[in-house]
Amino acid sequence: MTQDIPVIVRVMPSADELEISIPSSATPRELINHILDADIGVPKTDAQSNQVVYQLIPKGKNEVLKESETFSQGDVQANDVILMIPKVIAG
């Protein structure tokens, strides 16, 4: 049985906070897609109309959650603050 984990997702750079319960078996990619599909104002494109790609980083851990691992495998705990940060691609 999958257990839900209550977390706070802080969408950067605006720092808007979303309180969400995520299944421990879900992946970061699934959560990011869910947030983007919710149409709550999270930018999908930048000023030059390039698609924005996000990554998830638990606050204080300074390590990106792997997109293919579940939140359980990424050791996400109840009430963790997870930063949803746009990937910066140089070029």
Phi and psi in radians as a Rosetta constraint file:
Dihedral C 1 N 2 CA 2 C 2 CIRCULARHARMONIC -1.487 0.35
Dihedral N 2 CA 2 C 2 N 3 CIRCULARHARMONIC 2.324 0.35
Dihedral C 2 N 3 CA 3 C 3 CIRCULARHARMONIC -1.754 0.35
Dihedral N 3 CA 3 C 3 N 4 CIRCULARHARMONIC 2.441 0.35
Dihedral C 3 N 4 CA 4 C 4 CIRCULARHARMONIC -1.489 0.35
Dihedral N 4 CA 4 C 4 N 5 CIRCULARHARMONIC 2.499 0.35
Dihedral C 4 N 5 CA 5 C 5 CIRCULARHARMONIC -2.032 0.35
Dihedral N 5 CA 5 C 5 N 6 CIRCULARHARMONIC 2.052 0.35
Dihedral C 5 N 6 CA 6 C 6 CIRCULARHARMONIC -1.331 0.35
Dihedral N 6 CA 6 C 6 N 7 CIRCULARHARMONIC 2.210 0.35
Dihedral C 6 N 7 CA 7 C 7 CIRCULARHARMONIC -2.390 0.35
Dihedral N 7 CA 7 C 7 N 8 CIRCULARHARMONIC 2.914 0.35
Dihedral C 7 N 8 CA 8 C 8 CIRCULARHARMONIC -1.985 0.35
Dihedral N 8 CA 8 C 8 N 9 CIRCULARHARMONIC 2.126 0.35
Dihedral C 8 N 9 CA 9 C 9 CIRCULARHARMONIC -1.759 0.35
Dihedral N 9 CA 9 C 9 N 10 CIRCULARHARMONIC 2.104 0.35
Dihedral C 9 N 10 CA 10 C 10 CIRCULARHARMONIC -1.794 0.35
Dihedral N 10 CA 10 C 10 N 11 CIRCULARHARMONIC 1.917 0.35
Dihedral C 10 N 11 CA 11 C 11 CIRCULARHARMONIC -1.455 0.35
Dihedral N 11 CA 11 C 11 N 12 CIRCULARHARMONIC 2.092 0.35
Dihedral C 11 N 12 CA 12 C 12 CIRCULARHARMONIC -1.731 0.35
Dihedral N 12 CA 12 C 12 N 13 CIRCULARHARMONIC 2.658 0.35
Dihedral C 12 N 13 CA 13 C 13 CIRCULARHARMONIC -1.558 0.35
Dihedral N 13 CA 13 C 13 N 14 CIRCULARHARMONIC -0.031 0.35
Dihedral C 13 N 14 CA 14 C 14 CIRCULARHARMONIC -1.300 0.35
Dihedral N 14 CA 14 C 14 N 15 CIRCULARHARMONIC -0.341 0.35
Dihedral C 14 N 15 CA 15 C 15 CIRCULARHARMONIC 1.147 0.35
Dihedral N 15 CA 15 C 15 N 16 CIRCULARHARMONIC 0.396 0.35
Dihedral C 15 N 16 CA 16 C 16 CIRCULARHARMONIC -1.140 0.35
Dihedral N 16 CA 16 C 16 N 17 CIRCULARHARMONIC 2.408 0.35
Dihedral C 16 N 17 CA 17 C 17 CIRCULARHARMONIC -1.914 0.35
Dihedral N 17 CA 17 C 17 N 18 CIRCULARHARMONIC 2.387 0.35
Dihedral C 17 N 18 CA 18 C 18 CIRCULARHARMONIC -2.122 0.35
Dihedral N 18 CA 18 C 18 N 19 CIRCULARHARMONIC 2.183 0.35
Dihedral C 18 N 19 CA 19 C 19 CIRCULARHARMONIC -1.590 0.35
Dihedral N 19 CA 19 C 19 N 20 CIRCULARHARMONIC 2.071 0.35
Dihedral C 19 N 20 CA 20 C 20 CIRCULARHARMONIC -2.360 0.35
Dihedral N 20 CA 20 C 20 N 21 CIRCULARHARMONIC 2.532 0.35
Dihedral C 20 N 21 CA 21 C 21 CIRCULARHARMONIC -1.822 0.35
Dihedral N 21 CA 21 C 21 N 22 CIRCULARHARMONIC 2.147 0.35
Dihedral C 21 N 22 CA 22 C 22 CIRCULARHARMONIC -1.987 0.35
Dihedral N 22 CA 22 C 22 N 23 CIRCULARHARMONIC 2.473 0.35
Dihedral C 22 N 23 CA 23 C 23 CIRCULARHARMONIC -1.153 0.35
Dihedral N 23 CA 23 C 23 N 24 CIRCULARHARMONIC 2.392 0.35
Dihedral C 23 N 24 CA 24 C 24 CIRCULARHARMONIC -1.080 0.35
Dihedral N 24 CA 24 C 24 N 25 CIRCULARHARMONIC -0.348 0.35
Dihedral C 24 N 25 CA 25 C 25 CIRCULARHARMONIC -1.563 0.35
Dihedral N 25 CA 25 C 25 N 26 CIRCULARHARMONIC -0.063 0.35
Dihedral C 25 N 26 CA 26 C 26 CIRCULARHARMONIC -1.338 0.35
Dihedral N 26 CA 26 C 26 N 27 CIRCULARHARMONIC 2.827 0.35
Dihedral C 26 N 27 CA 27 C 27 CIRCULARHARMONIC -1.917 0.35
Dihedral N 27 CA 27 C 27 N 28 CIRCULARHARMONIC 2.790 0.35
Dihedral C 27 N 28 CA 28 C 28 CIRCULARHARMONIC -0.953 0.35
Dihedral N 28 CA 28 C 28 N 29 CIRCULARHARMONIC -0.696 0.35
Dihedral C 28 N 29 CA 29 C 29 CIRCULARHARMONIC -1.061 0.35
Dihedral N 29 CA 29 C 29 N 30 CIRCULARHARMONIC -0.724 0.35
Dihedral C 29 N 30 CA 30 C 30 CIRCULARHARMONIC -1.124 0.35
Dihedral N 30 CA 30 C 30 N 31 CIRCULARHARMONIC -0.721 0.35
Dihedral C 30 N 31 CA 31 C 31 CIRCULARHARMONIC -1.162 0.35
Dihedral N 31 CA 31 C 31 N 32 CIRCULARHARMONIC -0.777 0.35
Dihedral C 31 N 32 CA 32 C 32 CIRCULARHARMONIC -1.046 0.35
Dihedral N 32 CA 32 C 32 N 33 CIRCULARHARMONIC -0.806 0.35
Dihedral C 32 N 33 CA 33 C 33 CIRCULARHARMONIC -1.088 0.35
Dihedral N 33 CA 33 C 33 N 34 CIRCULARHARMONIC -0.691 0.35
Dihedral C 33 N 34 CA 34 C 34 CIRCULARHARMONIC -1.077 0.35
Dihedral N 34 CA 34 C 34 N 35 CIRCULARHARMONIC -0.775 0.35
Dihedral C 34 N 35 CA 35 C 35 CIRCULARHARMONIC -1.149 0.35
Dihedral N 35 CA 35 C 35 N 36 CIRCULARHARMONIC -0.758 0.35
Dihedral C 35 N 36 CA 36 C 36 CIRCULARHARMONIC -1.150 0.35
Dihedral N 36 CA 36 C 36 N 37 CIRCULARHARMONIC -0.667 0.35
Dihedral C 36 N 37 CA 37 C 37 CIRCULARHARMONIC -1.265 0.35
Dihedral N 37 CA 37 C 37 N 38 CIRCULARHARMONIC -0.347 0.35
Dihedral C 37 N 38 CA 38 C 38 CIRCULARHARMONIC -1.228 0.35
Dihedral N 38 CA 38 C 38 N 39 CIRCULARHARMONIC -0.224 0.35
Dihedral C 38 N 39 CA 39 C 39 CIRCULARHARMONIC 0.937 0.35
Dihedral N 39 CA 39 C 39 N 40 CIRCULARHARMONIC 0.939 0.35
Dihedral C 39 N 40 CA 40 C 40 CIRCULARHARMONIC -1.869 0.35
Dihedral N 40 CA 40 C 40 N 41 CIRCULARHARMONIC 0.294 0.35
Dihedral C 40 N 41 CA 41 C 41 CIRCULARHARMONIC 1.701 0.35
Dihedral N 41 CA 41 C 41 N 42 CIRCULARHARMONIC 0.125 0.35
Dihedral C 41 N 42 CA 42 C 42 CIRCULARHARMONIC -1.325 0.35
Dihedral N 42 CA 42 C 42 N 43 CIRCULARHARMONIC 2.166 0.35
Dihedral C 42 N 43 CA 43 C 43 CIRCULARHARMONIC -1.077 0.35
Dihedral N 43 CA 43 C 43 N 44 CIRCULARHARMONIC 2.312 0.35
Dihedral C 43 N 44 CA 44 C 44 CIRCULARHARMONIC -1.719 0.35
Dihedral N 44 CA 44 C 44 N 45 CIRCULARHARMONIC -0.362 0.35
Dihedral C 44 N 45 CA 45 C 45 CIRCULARHARMONIC -2.327 0.35
Dihedral N 45 CA 45 C 45 N 46 CIRCULARHARMONIC 2.724 0.35
Dihedral C 45 N 46 CA 46 C 46 CIRCULARHARMONIC -1.604 0.35
Dihedral N 46 CA 46 C 46 N 47 CIRCULARHARMONIC -3.021 0.35
Dihedral C 46 N 47 CA 47 C 47 CIRCULARHARMONIC -1.081 0.35
Dihedral N 47 CA 47 C 47 N 48 CIRCULARHARMONIC -0.434 0.35
Dihedral C 47 N 48 CA 48 C 48 CIRCULARHARMONIC -1.679 0.35
Dihedral N 48 CA 48 C 48 N 49 CIRCULARHARMONIC 0.241 0.35
Dihedral C 48 N 49 CA 49 C 49 CIRCULARHARMONIC 1.167 0.35
Dihedral N 49 CA 49 C 49 N 50 CIRCULARHARMONIC 0.378 0.35
Dihedral C 49 N 50 CA 50 C 50 CIRCULARHARMONIC -1.478 0.35
Dihedral N 50 CA 50 C 50 N 51 CIRCULARHARMONIC 2.501 0.35
Dihedral C 50 N 51 CA 51 C 51 CIRCULARHARMONIC -1.127 0.35
Dihedral N 51 CA 51 C 51 N 52 CIRCULARHARMONIC 2.338 0.35
Dihedral C 51 N 52 CA 52 C 52 CIRCULARHARMONIC -1.546 0.35
Dihedral N 52 CA 52 C 52 N 53 CIRCULARHARMONIC 2.247 0.35
Dihedral C 52 N 53 CA 53 C 53 CIRCULARHARMONIC -1.889 0.35
Dihedral N 53 CA 53 C 53 N 54 CIRCULARHARMONIC 2.237 0.35
Dihedral C 53 N 54 CA 54 C 54 CIRCULARHARMONIC -1.842 0.35
Dihedral N 54 CA 54 C 54 N 55 CIRCULARHARMONIC 2.744 0.35
Dihedral C 54 N 55 CA 55 C 55 CIRCULARHARMONIC -2.336 0.35
Dihedral N 55 CA 55 C 55 N 56 CIRCULARHARMONIC 2.750 0.35
Dihedral C 55 N 56 CA 56 C 56 CIRCULARHARMONIC -1.952 0.35
Dihedral N 56 CA 56 C 56 N 57 CIRCULARHARMONIC 2.298 0.35
Dihedral C 56 N 57 CA 57 C 57 CIRCULARHARMONIC -2.314 0.35
Dihedral N 57 CA 57 C 57 N 58 CIRCULARHARMONIC 2.030 0.35
Dihedral C 57 N 58 CA 58 C 58 CIRCULARHARMONIC -1.103 0.35
Dihedral N 58 CA 58 C 58 N 59 CIRCULARHARMONIC 2.280 0.35
Dihedral C 58 N 59 CA 59 C 59 CIRCULARHARMONIC -1.033 0.35
Dihedral N 59 CA 59 C 59 N 60 CIRCULARHARMONIC 2.315 0.35
Dihedral C 59 N 60 CA 60 C 60 CIRCULARHARMONIC 1.557 0.35
Dihedral N 60 CA 60 C 60 N 61 CIRCULARHARMONIC -0.201 0.35
Dihedral C 60 N 61 CA 61 C 61 CIRCULARHARMONIC -1.720 0.35
Dihedral N 61 CA 61 C 61 N 62 CIRCULARHARMONIC -0.401 0.35
Dihedral C 61 N 62 CA 62 C 62 CIRCULARHARMONIC 0.953 0.35
Dihedral N 62 CA 62 C 62 N 63 CIRCULARHARMONIC 0.568 0.35
Dihedral C 62 N 63 CA 63 C 63 CIRCULARHARMONIC -2.437 0.35
Dihedral N 63 CA 63 C 63 N 64 CIRCULARHARMONIC 2.243 0.35
Dihedral C 63 N 64 CA 64 C 64 CIRCULARHARMONIC -1.191 0.35
Dihedral N 64 CA 64 C 64 N 65 CIRCULARHARMONIC 2.348 0.35
Dihedral C 64 N 65 CA 65 C 65 CIRCULARHARMONIC -1.229 0.35
Dihedral N 65 CA 65 C 65 N 66 CIRCULARHARMONIC 2.318 0.35
Dihedral C 65 N 66 CA 66 C 66 CIRCULARHARMONIC -1.212 0.35
Dihedral N 66 CA 66 C 66 N 67 CIRCULARHARMONIC 2.318 0.35
Dihedral C 66 N 67 CA 67 C 67 CIRCULARHARMONIC -1.056 0.35
Dihedral N 67 CA 67 C 67 N 68 CIRCULARHARMONIC -0.525 0.35
Dihedral C 67 N 68 CA 68 C 68 CIRCULARHARMONIC -1.596 0.35
Dihedral N 68 CA 68 C 68 N 69 CIRCULARHARMONIC -0.151 0.35
Dihedral C 68 N 69 CA 69 C 69 CIRCULARHARMONIC -1.608 0.35
Dihedral N 69 CA 69 C 69 N 70 CIRCULARHARMONIC 2.617 0.35
Dihedral C 69 N 70 CA 70 C 70 CIRCULARHARMONIC -1.317 0.35
Dihedral N 70 CA 70 C 70 N 71 CIRCULARHARMONIC 2.876 0.35
Dihedral C 70 N 71 CA 71 C 71 CIRCULARHARMONIC -1.108 0.35
Dihedral N 71 CA 71 C 71 N 72 CIRCULARHARMONIC -0.572 0.35
Dihedral C 71 N 72 CA 72 C 72 CIRCULARHARMONIC -1.088 0.35
Dihedral N 72 CA 72 C 72 N 73 CIRCULARHARMONIC -0.796 0.35
Dihedral C 72 N 73 CA 73 C 73 CIRCULARHARMONIC -1.146 0.35
Dihedral N 73 CA 73 C 73 N 74 CIRCULARHARMONIC -0.533 0.35
Dihedral C 73 N 74 CA 74 C 74 CIRCULARHARMONIC -1.452 0.35
Dihedral N 74 CA 74 C 74 N 75 CIRCULARHARMONIC 0.088 0.35
Dihedral C 74 N 75 CA 75 C 75 CIRCULARHARMONIC 1.044 0.35
Dihedral N 75 CA 75 C 75 N 76 CIRCULARHARMONIC 0.672 0.35
Dihedral C 75 N 76 CA 76 C 76 CIRCULARHARMONIC -1.362 0.35
Dihedral N 76 CA 76 C 76 N 77 CIRCULARHARMONIC 2.286 0.35
Dihedral C 76 N 77 CA 77 C 77 CIRCULARHARMONIC -1.921 0.35
Dihedral N 77 CA 77 C 77 N 78 CIRCULARHARMONIC 2.804 0.35
Dihedral C 77 N 78 CA 78 C 78 CIRCULARHARMONIC -0.995 0.35
Dihedral N 78 CA 78 C 78 N 79 CIRCULARHARMONIC 2.404 0.35
Dihedral C 78 N 79 CA 79 C 79 CIRCULARHARMONIC 1.220 0.35
Dihedral N 79 CA 79 C 79 N 80 CIRCULARHARMONIC 0.220 0.35
Dihedral C 79 N 80 CA 80 C 80 CIRCULARHARMONIC -1.117 0.35
Dihedral N 80 CA 80 C 80 N 81 CIRCULARHARMONIC 2.587 0.35
Dihedral C 80 N 81 CA 81 C 81 CIRCULARHARMONIC -1.709 0.35
Dihedral N 81 CA 81 C 81 N 82 CIRCULARHARMONIC 2.161 0.35
Dihedral C 81 N 82 CA 82 C 82 CIRCULARHARMONIC -2.007 0.35
Dihedral N 82 CA 82 C 82 N 83 CIRCULARHARMONIC 2.157 0.35
Dihedral C 82 N 83 CA 83 C 83 CIRCULARHARMONIC -1.493 0.35
Dihedral N 83 CA 83 C 83 N 84 CIRCULARHARMONIC 2.232 0.35
Dihedral C 83 N 84 CA 84 C 84 CIRCULARHARMONIC -1.793 0.35
Dihedral N 84 CA 84 C 84 N 85 CIRCULARHARMONIC 1.804 0.35
Dihedral C 84 N 85 CA 85 C 85 CIRCULARHARMONIC -2.035 0.35
Dihedral N 85 CA 85 C 85 N 86 CIRCULARHARMONIC 2.358 0.35
Dihedral C 85 N 86 CA 86 C 86 CIRCULARHARMONIC -1.127 0.35
Dihedral N 86 CA 86 C 86 N 87 CIRCULARHARMONIC 2.398 0.35
Dihedral C 86 N 87 CA 87 C 87 CIRCULARHARMONIC -1.268 0.35
Dihedral N 87 CA 87 C 87 N 88 CIRCULARHARMONIC 2.355 0.35
Dihedral C 87 N 88 CA 88 C 88 CIRCULARHARMONIC -1.710 0.35
Dihedral N 88 CA 88 C 88 N 89 CIRCULARHARMONIC 2.125 0.35
Dihedral C 88 N 89 CA 89 C 89 CIRCULARHARMONIC -1.952 0.35
Dihedral N 89 CA 89 C 89 N 90 CIRCULARHARMONIC 2.024 0.35
Dihedral C 89 N 90 CA 90 C 90 CIRCULARHARMONIC -1.245 0.35
Dihedral N 90 CA 90 C 90 N 91 CIRCULARHARMONIC 2.535 0.35
